Amino acid sequence: MDRHRSRQPRVRPAEGAPLSATDPGTDPDGPGVGPHPLPWPDDPRLDPALLAAGDHRNVVDPYRYWSVEAIVADLDTRRHPLHLAIQNWEHDFNIGSMVRTANAFNVAGVHIVGRRRWNRRGAMVTDRYLHVQHHPDASDLAAWSAQAGVPLIGVDNLPGSVPLERAELPQACCLVFGSEGAGLTDDMLAACGRLVAITQYGSTRSINAGAAAAITMYHWALQWAGRPLDAGEQWRQEMPSSGPAVP
């Protein structure tokens, strides 16, 4: 018997389509749970397709068999008032990794600036559980920032930036990252009210953009995760949502 089983190529579903048991991000041979025994629970959050076929998605156990819509609705009840903005001028493969980390920190929103289409490969379909907005340029992001009352904080190792370990970040803020290599553009730097930088101790002056985003989000979480929202942040959280992910 041939131990090397052939695998059919996996095709990404249409953008915005519901995630099902057969979509990328599910592995029938991976961890998860099999078909739910009958009778099925009477719970509107559960997805009949997952109950029938099993749930092998990369989700935490409390969300087994839940539909994507139900998971998003539950996450929305406890989003952190943190946003992530990424300049997308070079179809950077790091964007997917940054989005995946944003899901891990349950951020309020992800903002793609520049090209509408971005490299989703590294996101592992976690963008389905986030609110993703597109902005054609830095000025449009700045307009959103002013309207939402969420300050833009650029992350780049440029003159005048404050070392991240000494920075006190606002409870509600948007961390802004440039493309890998190029960093933040001049118009984006002008839109950011503050700049922070990750202190480095090696021989080069750059750090992977995906790693930089993870470090900065963790620094924010050390200061604010689990703390109650102040009155201003509670008001912002109660503002109408910008809607589901934008393809």
C-alpha positions in Angstrom: 0.0 0.0 0.0 1.4 3.4 -1.0 1.8 5.4 2.1 2.1 8.7 0.2 -1.5 9.7 -0.4 -2.2 12.1 -3.2 -3.9 15.3 -2.3 -6.3 17.2 -4.5 -5.3 20.9 -5.0 -7.2 23.2 -2.6 -9.1 26.0 -4.2 -9.8 29.2 -2.3 -13.5 29.9 -2.1 -14.9 33.1 -3.5 -14.2 36.2 -1.3 -17.0 36.8 1.3 -18.4 33.3 0.9 -19.2 31.5 4.2 -16.5 29.2 5.5 -17.6 25.6 5.4 -16.2 22.2 6.3 -14.5 21.8 2.9 -12.8 25.2 2.7 -9.1 26.0 3.1 -8.3 26.3 6.7 -10.0 23.0 7.3 -8.1 19.7 7.3 -10.1 16.5 7.6 -6.9 14.7 8.8 -6.0 17.4 11.3 -7.2 18.2 14.8 -10.8 18.9 15.4 -14.0 17.0 15.9 -16.0 14.6 13.8 -19.7 14.7 12.9 -21.9 15.6 15.8 -24.0 12.7 17.1 -27.7 12.9 16.7 -29.9 14.5 17.8 -28.2 17.8 17.0 -28.4 20.6 19.6 -31.0 23.3 19.0 -28.7 26.2 18.8 -28.9 28.9 16.1 -25.1 29.5 16.4 -24.3 26.0 15.0 -23.6 25.4 11.3 -25.6 22.3 10.0 -22.8 21.6 7.5 -20.2 21.4 10.2 -22.5 19.3 12.5 -22.9 16.8 9.6 -19.3 16.7 8.4 -17.3 17.5 11.5 -15.3 20.6 12.3 -11.6 20.6 11.5 -11.1 24.4 11.2 -8.4 26.1 13.1 -10.7 27.5 15.8 -10.6 27.3 19.6 -12.7 24.5 21.1 -15.6 26.8 22.3 -16.3 27.7 18.7 -16.5 24.1 17.4 -19.5 23.7 15.0 -20.3 27.5 15.2 -21.0 29.3 11.9 -18.6 32.0 10.9 -21.3 34.6 11.4 -21.9 33.4 15.0 -18.2 33.5 15.8 -17.8 37.0 14.5 -20.9 38.2 16.5 -19.4 36.7 19.6 -16.0 38.2 19.0 -17.7 41.6 18.5 -18.9 41.6 22.1 -15.3 41.7 23.3 -13.2 43.4 20.7 -10.2 45.3 21.9 -10.3 49.0 20.8 -7.1 48.4 18.8 -6.8 48.8 15.1 -4.1 47.8 12.6 -3.4 49.6 9.4 -1.1 48.2 6.7 0.2 50.0 3.6 -0.3 47.7 0.6 1.8 48.9 -2.3 3.9 45.9 -3.1 1.4 43.0 -2.5 3.5 42.1 0.5 3.3 38.5 1.7 3.7 39.7 5.3 0.2 41.2 5.3 -1.5 37.8 5.7 0.7 37.1 8.7 -0.1 40.5 10.2 -3.9 39.9 9.7 -3.6 36.4 11.3 -1.9 38.0 14.4 -4.6 40.7 14.5 -7.2 38.0 14.8 -5.2 36.5 17.7 -5.4 39.8 19.5 -9.1 40.3 18.5 -8.6 43.8 17.2 -11.5 46.1 16.4 -10.5 46.5 12.8 -7.8 46.0 10.1 -7.3 48.7 7.5 -5.7 48.0 4.1 -4.3 51.1 2.6 -3.4 51.3 -1.1 -4.2 48.3 -3.3 -7.6 46.7 -2.5 -6.4 43.2 -3.2 -3.9 41.9 -0.7 -1.9 38.7 -0.2 -4.2 36.6 1.9 -2.1 33.4 1.8 -0.6 33.8 5.3 -3.9 34.9 6.9 -5.1 31.3 7.0 -8.7 32.6 6.4 -8.6 34.5 9.8 -9.8 37.6 7.9 -13.2 36.0 7.9 -13.4 36.7 11.6 -12.2 40.4 11.4 -13.7 43.7 10.2 -11.4 44.7 7.3 -11.7 48.1 5.6 -10.0 49.4 2.5 -8.6 52.9 2.1 -7.3 54.1 -1.2 -4.6 56.3 0.3 -3.2 57.8 3.6 -5.6 60.8 3.5 -8.6 58.5 3.5 -7.2 56.6 6.5 -6.6 59.9 8.2 -10.2 61.0 7.6 -11.4 57.7 9.1 -9.1 58.3 12.1 -10.4 61.8 12.7 -14.1 60.7 12.4 -13.6 57.7 14.7 -11.5 59.5 17.2 -8.8 56.8 16.9 -5.2 58.2 16.7 -2.8 56.9 14.1 0.5 55.7 15.5 3.2 54.8 13.0 5.6 52.0 13.6 9.0 52.5 11.9 12.6 53.0 13.0 13.0 56.6 11.8 14.5 59.7 13.5 12.2 61.1 16.1 10.4 57.8 16.9 10.0 56.8 20.5 11.4 53.4 21.6 8.4 51.1 21.9 9.5 49.9 25.4 9.1 53.5 26.7 5.9 54.3 24.8 2.5 54.5 26.5 0.0 53.7 23.8 -3.6 55.0 24.0 -6.3 52.5 24.8 -7.9 53.2 21.5 -5.4 53.6 18.7 -4.5 52.4 15.2 -1.0 51.0 14.7 0.2 51.8 11.2 2.8 49.7 9.3 4.5 50.2 5.9 5.4 47.7 3.3 8.3 45.4 3.9 11.5 47.2 3.1 10.0 50.6 2.0 8.4 51.3 5.4 5.9 54.1 5.9 5.5 56.5 3.0 5.9 60.3 3.5 2.1 60.9 3.2 1.4 58.3 5.8 4.1 59.7 8.1 2.4 63.0 7.9 -0.9 61.4 8.8 0.5 59.7 12.0 0.5 61.8 15.2 3.2 59.7 16.8 6.0 57.3 15.8 7.3 54.4 17.8 10.2 52.1 16.9 11.2 48.6 18.1 14.7 48.7 19.6 17.1 46.4 17.8 20.4 45.0 18.9 21.8 43.3 15.8 23.8 44.5 12.8 20.9 45.5 10.5 18.3 48.2 10.8 15.2 46.3 9.8 12.9 43.7 11.3 10.3 41.6 9.5 7.0 43.5 9.2 5.0 40.6 10.4 7.2 40.2 13.4 7.1 44.0 14.1 3.3 43.9 14.1 3.2 41.0 16.5 5.6 42.7 18.9 3.8 46.0 18.8 0.3 44.5 19.3 1.7 42.5 22.3 3.1 45.7 23.8 -0.3 47.2 23.5 -1.9 44.1 25.1 0.5 44.3 28.1 -0.8 47.8 28.8 -4.5 47.4 28.0 -5.8 43.8 27.4 -8.4 42.8 30.0 -8.8 46.4 31.3 -12.3 48.0 31.3 -12.9 50.6 28.6 -13.0 54.2 29.8 -16.0 56.3 29.0 -14.6 57.6 25.7 -13.6 54.1 24.5 -17.0 52.7 25.5 -18.7 55.3 23.3 -16.5 54.4 20.4 -17.2 50.7 20.8 -20.9 51.4 20.7 -20.6 53.3 17.4 -22.2 51.5 14.4 -19.8 48.9 12.9 -18.2 49.6 9.5 -19.5 46.2 8.3 -18.0 42.8 7.4 -14.7 42.1 5.7 -14.2 43.8 2.3 -12.8 41.7 -0.5 
